[in-house]
Structures are given as C-alpha cells and as structure tokens.
Amino acid sequence: MRIERVLIENFRQYKNITFDFKQKGQYDLHIILGNNGIGKTNLLNAISWCLYGKESHLGNEKRAIKRINSNVLEEAISSGIENCNVSVAVTIGVDNKHITFERRQKFKANREAFEVKPDFIVTVISSSGNEVITDSEQIEHLLRQYIPKDIKEYFFFDGEQLDKYFISDQGEKIYQAIYNI
C-alpha cells in the first residue's frame, strides 16, 4: 500500500491543493520539509481527518481555529453564499487498484461557521470497474485492511515529535502494532 495523492479543498490554510506522491524507486519514503507555519502538520491533520475523522496532530482542539479555510468563509459570508465545503481525498494504490477515501463537510457560512456532519465515501477503481462505497462498516473494513487506525502513527508522524519514538517503552507498542498487522 502506498499513498499516491492527497487533494485538499478549503481545509485550514489550504484553499485548493494537490499533493502527488510519485514512486521514485523500490523504497518509497516521502519527507516534507518547510518553515514553521506553512502547513506541514495541517497536511498530516488533513490526512488523519479524512481517514479517521479526527485531527491527531492538533494541539489544543478547543483553541484551534475552525477546519474551514477562514478566507473562503469570509468570501462566502460577504457574497451571501449559504454554505462552504471542506473536503480531503486520499488515494492509495494497493493490489492493482486505486482506493480513494474522501471526507466532505459542509459549513454554514456565518460567523459561527456551524459544522454539518461530514460525509465519508470511498471509491475503488480496479480492472473490473469502479465501485462507490458509502456503508460505514465496509469503509471501516477497508481502513482496517489497508491503513489501520491503531498503527497510523507509524505511517503519519510529525517529525517534531520524533523523541516519542525513542522512548524505551515504545518498543513494545511498535512490536504489538506490527504483530497486529
């Protein structure tokens, strides 16, 4: 399994951006470098929110800004548009097929930016055709099969938190996560 693409629309500081992760060789590791405040952690949060419905790398959730891009929200309010949308789509390649996990959330365009329950859909593209999955149990099964929630921290981690990976009791956690796979 490998992540091929992440599409982000109106998520925090991202208005409309695509990250393509081209395979460069047999061993495929992507490292994202950049100055503080440009969105490295929010890319992780976008992926985590898309796949699991939570932003794992969000500091203080109560103090965090709304998920909706503030500029998009302000433009909608001033234009009289009723709703704004946030969406993140993560496409993985596995077993000769492409699976796109997409979470979409609507926000009421007002100062409170009231959130509507997000939609989560999965599209599987294989040689036998396309299949759209909306059943939450089927989606959970695919997530457990390819990107299990209990080992996500080993796929997606914030380099600023690397010291946690070297704590002595982490060895047992890593062992258990690999054993579970």
N, C-alpha and C positions, 0 to 999 in steps of 0.2 A: 504494500500500500504506500502510495506517496501522494502528497498534495500537489495538484497541478496548477490550481488557480484559486484566487480569492477575489471576489467582487464585492465592493463596499459602496453603499449609497446612503449618504446623509447620516453616517454614524460618527458622532462626536466631531472631531475636526475634519474628517474626511467627507467631501461632498460627493465625489464620484471618482472612484479609483479602482484599478485592476492590478493585482499582483500576479504575475505569471512566474511559476517556478519551473523553469525548463530543466530537464535532466541533463547534467553535464558529463556524467560518466557512470561507472559502476557504483561508486559510493556517492550518495546523494545527500548532502548536508547544506542547508541554507542558513546563513548568518546575516542578520540585518543590523547594520551599524548606522549610527547617526547621533547628532547632538541631542541633548536633553530637550524634551518638549515637542519633538517633531512627529511623534505618534507611534513609536516602536511598541510601547506597551499597549496602546489602543488597538494596534493591529492584533496583538495577542488576545485582547479583550473581545474584539470583533469575532475572531475565530471561535473563542470559547462561548460567547453568547450565541452564535449561530448553531454550534453543535450541541451545547448543553443547556442553553437558556440562562446562563449565569456568566458574569464577568469575573473570572478567577483572579485577575491581576489588578482589580480595582481596590485602591487603598481604603478609604472610609466611604462606604456606599451611601451613607446618609448625607455626607457633604459633597458627593460627586455631582457634577453637572448632569443635566438630562442627556439621555442617549442620543436624542435628535440633534443634528447639527444646528447650532444657535443661529447662524446666518440664514439657513434655509427656513427656520421657524420664523425669524423676523420678516423675511421676504414674504412668506405666506400670510402672516398677520397683516402686513401693510397692503398686500394685494387683495385681501378679503378671501383668500383661499381657505376652505374649511378644514382640510386635513393635510398632514405631511406624512411621508413614509420613510422608514428606515429599513434597509434590507442588507443582509450579508449572505453571500452564497460561497460555499466552499466546495470545490470539485476535487475529488480524489480519483486516482486511477488504480484499479485493482482487478485481478483475474480477467484481463482483456475486456474490461468495461469501465465506464466512467460513471461515477455517482456524484450527484450534486445535492448537497444539503443546503436548503435555503430557509432562513427565518426572516419574516417580514413583520413589521409592526407599524401600526398607524398611530399617529399622534393628532389630537385636536389642536388646531392652530390658534392657540390663545396663550396668554402669559403663563398659565399653569402647565401647558403642554401635556394635557391628560393623555395617558397611555391606554391604548386599546389592546386587549390580549393578542399576542403575536400569533401568526400562522407559521407552521413549520411543515414544509413539504420536501420530498426527496424525489429526484428524477434519476432513474437508472437507464443508461444508454449502453446497450450491448448489441452484438451482431444480430440478435433475434428481434431487435426493435427497442422502442422507448417505453418505459413504464413509470407512471407518476404514482407515488405513494403518499397518502395523507393519513393513514391509520397509525396512531401513535405507537401501538405495540410493534408493528412492522418496522417503524423508524427506529425504535429503541433496539430492536434485534440487530438491525444493520449497524447502528453505532457500537453496540457491544461486540459485534463481529469484527469491525474494522478499526474503530477508534474508541476503545473502552474508556469510560469516564474515570475509572479508578487508576488509570495509568497515563492520563492526559498530561500530567506534569512532566512526564519524561519525553513527550513529543513536543510540547509547547512550554518553554520556560523562559523566564525573564533573566537575562544574564546578570542583572543587578542582584539577583537572589541566589547566585551560584554557591554562596557559602553554605546554604541549607543542604546542598547535595553532598557536602563533605563532612557533615556531622556524623559521628560514629554510629548512631542508631539508624541512620538512613539505609545502611547496607541491608538490613533485614526487610525494610519496606521495599527496596528495589528487588530483592530476591523474591518476595511474595508477589509483586506486580508481574515479574517475568514468569513466575510459576503459574500465575492465573491465566496468562496468555496461552 
